Amino acid sequence: MAKVGIVMGSDSDMPVMAKAADMLEKLGVDYEMTIISAHREPDIFYEYAKGAEEKGIKVIIAGAGMAAHLPGMCAAIFPMPVIGIPMHTTSLGGRDSLYSIVQMPTGIPVATVAINGGANAGILAAKILATSDPELLQRLKDYSVEMKEQVVAKDAKLKEVGYKNYR
């Protein structure tokens, strides 16, 4: 059963949303991914958001560009955490999306990651779930060690190629 719902308004969001899915897969978290529009199919969107809890979804990751209503509307209907991913847009570089998602009214919070921050949205969803899942918490800790080891390896390689006084 999917624990995370990943929703986006268009298939053009897929490259960013796939990064969230990739992180969830890496961490062993079940998810489902859906293209749904709060504007073009509000009745279908409403049924999705209203029924997500009953389907076992614990966190929704919603990506949106421009007016960026999808994350906020999910948060208005779905009673558990929603993470918004503002999409980069050609007109305003994603700032329009970012402002729309973070400026939610009191009582309807949306946790928001960076513009095009799909990977961090996946990690944040996993961290939320890890508060009640010790095995997932350990996988997150292992991932942190893996990231540290990658930095150490890059540093060693830099020194190996002759940049001994780079600090």
C-alpha positions in Angstrom: 0.0 0.0 0.0 1.4 3.4 -1.0 2.3 5.6 1.9 3.2 8.7 -0.2 1.1 10.2 -2.9 3.0 12.1 -5.6 0.8 14.4 -7.6 1.5 16.8 -10.4 -0.6 19.0 -12.7 1.2 18.0 -15.9 3.5 15.5 -17.4 6.0 18.4 -17.9 6.6 18.2 -14.1 7.7 14.5 -14.4 11.5 15.1 -14.5 11.3 16.9 -11.1 8.7 14.6 -9.5 10.6 11.5 -10.6 13.5 12.7 -8.3 11.1 12.5 -5.4 10.0 9.0 -6.5 13.7 7.9 -6.9 14.5 9.0 -3.4 11.5 7.1 -2.0 12.5 4.0 -3.9 16.1 4.3 -2.6 14.7 4.5 0.9 12.2 1.7 0.5 9.0 3.8 0.8 6.0 2.8 -1.2 4.4 5.6 -3.3 1.9 6.2 -6.1 2.2 8.9 -8.7 -0.7 10.7 -10.4 -1.2 13.5 -12.9 -4.2 15.5 -11.7 -5.3 19.1 -12.2 -7.0 21.1 -9.5 -8.0 23.6 -12.2 -8.9 21.4 -15.2 -10.6 18.5 -13.3 -11.6 19.8 -9.9 -14.1 17.0 -9.2 -11.5 14.3 -9.9 -8.9 16.2 -7.9 -11.3 16.5 -5.0 -12.0 12.8 -5.0 -8.3 12.0 -5.0 -7.4 14.3 -2.1 -10.5 13.3 -0.1 -9.8 9.6 -0.6 -6.0 9.6 -0.1 -6.2 9.0 3.7 -8.5 6.0 3.2 -6.1 4.5 0.7 -3.3 4.6 3.3 -1.4 7.6 2.1 0.3 9.4 5.0 2.0 12.2 3.1 1.3 13.9 -0.3 4.1 15.5 -2.4 2.5 17.9 -4.8 4.4 19.7 -7.5 3.0 22.8 -9.2 4.0 25.7 -11.4 2.7 29.2 -11.9 -0.5 29.7 -9.8 0.6 26.5 -7.9 -2.8 25.6 -6.4 -2.3 21.9 -6.3 -0.3 21.7 -3.0 -2.5 24.2 -1.2 -5.7 22.5 -2.3 -4.3 19.1 -1.2 -3.5 20.6 2.2 -7.0 22.1 2.4 -8.6 18.7 1.9 -6.0 16.0 3.0 -5.6 16.0 6.9 -2.0 14.9 6.9 1.3 16.5 5.7 1.6 18.0 2.3 5.0 18.9 0.8 4.9 21.4 -2.1 7.5 21.5 -4.9 7.5 24.8 -6.7 8.3 24.2 -10.4 10.6 26.4 -12.4 8.6 28.4 -14.8 9.7 30.3 -17.9 8.0 33.6 -17.0 9.3 34.1 -13.4 11.8 31.3 -12.9 9.6 29.5 -10.4 9.3 32.4 -7.9 5.6 32.6 -8.8 5.2 29.0 -7.8 7.3 29.3 -4.7 5.3 32.3 -3.4 2.0 30.7 -4.2 2.9 27.5 -2.2 4.5 29.1 0.8 1.9 31.8 1.3 -0.8 29.5 2.6 -3.4 30.9 5.1 -3.1 30.0 8.8 -4.4 26.5 9.4 -3.5 25.2 5.9 0.3 24.6 6.0 2.3 23.2 3.1 5.9 22.2 3.8 7.8 23.6 0.8 11.1 22.6 -0.7 13.3 24.5 -3.2 12.2 25.3 -6.7 12.5 21.9 -8.6 13.5 20.3 -5.2 12.1 16.8 -6.0 14.8 14.8 -4.2 14.5 16.8 -1.0 10.7 16.4 -1.1 11.2 12.6 -1.2 13.6 12.8 1.7 11.3 15.0 3.7 8.4 12.6 3.2 10.6 9.7 4.3 11.6 11.7 7.4 8.0 12.4 8.3 7.2 8.7 8.0 10.3 7.7 9.9 8.9 9.3 13.1 7.0 6.1 13.5 9.1 3.6 11.5 12.5 2.7 13.1 13.6 0.7 10.0 13.0 3.7 7.8 14.8 5.9 10.3 17.8 3.6 10.0 17.8 3.7 6.2 17.8 7.5 6.5 20.7 7.4 8.8 22.5 5.1 6.4 21.8 7.5 3.6 23.4 10.3 5.6 26.5 8.2 6.1 26.5 7.4 2.3 26.4 11.2 1.5 29.3 11.8 4.0 31.3 9.1 2.4 30.7 10.6 -1.1 32.1 13.9 0.1 35.2 12.3 1.7 35.8 10.3 -1.6 35.5 13.5 -3.6 37.9 15.3 -1.3 40.4 12.4 -1.6 40.2 12.5 -5.4 40.7 16.3 -5.4 43.9 15.9 -3.3 45.0 13.0 -5.6 45.0 15.2 -8.6 47.3 17.8 -7.0 45.2 20.4 -5.3 46.9 20.0 -1.9 46.5 23.6 -0.8 43.0 24.2 -1.9 41.8 25.0 1.6 
